[in-house]
Amino acid sequence: MGRRLFLLVVVVSPLLAPARDKPENWVEVRSSHFSVVSNSNEKQARRVADQFERMRSVFHKLFPRIQIDTLGSITVLAIKDEKDFRALEPAEYLAKGQLKLGGLFLRGPDKNYVLLRLDAEGEHPYAVVYHEYTHFLLSKADWMPLWLNEGLAQFYQNTDIQDKEVALGQWSPVNLQLLLTNRLLPLPTLFAVDHSSPYYHQENKGSIFYAESWALTHYLEQKDYHDKTQHLTDYAQLLAQNVDAITAATRAFGDLKQLQSALEAYVRQASFTYFRLAGATDVDDAAFQSRALSAPQADSVRADFLAYNQRTTDARALLDRILQEDPNNVLAHETMGLLEFREGRIDQARNWYAQAVKLDSQSYLAHYYFAAISMNRVLDAAGEAQVESSLRASIKLNPKFAPSYDRLGAFLAMHHRNLDEARLMALSAVQLEPGNLTYRMDTANVLLEMGRGKDAATVIRNAMHLANSPEETAMAQEFLRHAEEYAQAQEQSQRLGEEMKVETPEAEVTSNVAQGNIAADSAAHDEPLLNGPHHFVIGVLKNVHCHTPAMDLNVIAAGKMLGFHSSNYFKIDYSTLGVTLKADLKPCADLEGRPAKVEYVDSASRDPAVVVAIEIHK
């Protein structure tokens, strides 16, 4: 199968100048599930960590079936004032007239950040904390429309956590005042707002959007509770089934004009009710660990956030300063690797991650990315051992990080080693992220390496519903076709082999094998993996012939024709360099006449050499 690499508006701010005007005091407080980094003080950082832990406890009680813990701790940047906050917030909010943020949740493929402004105005002291944590819990619900996502975040932000009771869904005077003095958005407009809409970003429109999203969510939550209905749940289920927002709303809530009238009446009423949840939140703040951070340590966290926040120029400026002051800063090396990879400089990215691994073996991400990038290179025995070691270290450091299991399974399968363990690694990735189609396909690929074609086809067939785009569907269908062909070829070879045993004398079988008949293909299919040194040749592919699952081909290089063989062309590692294929590669039909680099291993038992990988060139 083809090689895959899994990793996961610029405004230059004067606040990130190369020299510091004055030193700042930064502190880190770690709880069981959160890391709070703040330029305020330890007391306030502990309070933020305590509130996040308590809100997590509340959600755990409300939704016991939801997986509320992430692959690692969430980093909360608790910033003391607006000036320092604006040095980190998304660039699109810096323009004049944009909505002022009090906080935001930033979800990356491998880590999560919350940016929190400690001096933000609001009705509740921890409203921003609860608001952003709600966004985190909803972050995997890609089907959820923006109005409901924001409405639920505001519903839960007005929460009071007391010693023996929690008050949920208290009313918002600011939102009510906005709604009473402005015309409500038509519901079809509200339902259609997305991240590109001016109603989401611009202050004069965004405030109405937020307020009305809160009011509609509050109204529907209260109505479902009092009427013992589940209209909001029905709406969510329809959206999860890819029903469009307007149709889903009409089917779940009924006539939208009537709902609009009911909402307008609801916001004009004199009083509002809220929910009470009995029971204490179990948080042991005595177990929190705190430490002072040096300027380079704090800056490395800020630079990493800027990198994930797409403020690349600011991130690089800060990273350059950090590495001058602290050349051994592990997180700075890791973030530089991310920036280089994102800009397509793969070799530079690998070097940064390799240095991070050498500096600190406790960075599971550095280990993972170093190994994932290295797997796309030609490695000697020492390099292969280093890749395997880093993947195992990444798993040990963070047993919840699915990509490391997936890559270790793929690595072992690629080298045809410990295939039972490779299968267990692939299954571990699937268990951690059941909705990831790629992990299912990699599991199927391990099964193909094990010679279990039927099982591989079954895995892909059962995973087809996980495709989220026409491209993913086509990729899965092509993989399924290969797996089914492989399984059929296995069955045919086994059946003909049994017939040959019954009908053909031993001497005749030997003759047929020598002549290259199908029984020979069956024997070749089971040939052991060759562990000799890998060689390369660059030329033009000619005379590509398949007798499934085997393949024979020639390479014309420097005026010479060299012959190669594969007993199973499904196991060849295909890739491209400087060329984009119009459709999925069909090796038996698409390789003829193409320039390519062929990786091969000399065979001690037969000639020609065995193909390991084919890289197609322009």
Secondary structure, DSSP 8 states (H G I E B T S, - for coil): -------------GGG-SS-SS---EEEEE-SSEEEEESS-HHHHHHHHHHHHHHHHHHHHH-TTS----SS-EEEEEESSHHHHHTTS-GGGSSTTB---SEEEEE-SS-EEEEEETT---SSTTHHHHHHHHHHHHTT-TTS-HHHHHHHHHHHHS-EE-SSEEEES---HHHHHHHHHS----HHHHHH--TTSHHHHBHHHHHHHHHHHHHHHHHHHHHHHHHT--HHHHHHHHHHTT--HHHHHHHHH--HHHHHHHHHHHHTSS----EEEES-----GGG-EEEEE-HHHHHHHHHHHHHHTT-HHHHHHHHHHHHHH-TT-HHHHHHHHHHHHHTT-HHHHHHHHHHHHHH-TT-HHHHHHHHHHHTTS---HHHHHHHHHHHHHHHHH-TT-HHHHHHHHHHHHHTT--HHHHHHHHHHHHHH-TT-HHHHHHHHHHHHHTT-HHHHHHHHHHHGGG--SHHHHHHHHHHHHHHHHHHHHHHHHHHHHHHHHHHS-HHHHHHHHHHT-HHHHHHHHT-----S-EEEEEEEEEEEEEETTEEEEEEEETTEEEEEEES-GGGSEEEESS---SS---HHHH-TT-EEEEEEE--SSSSSEEEEEEEE--
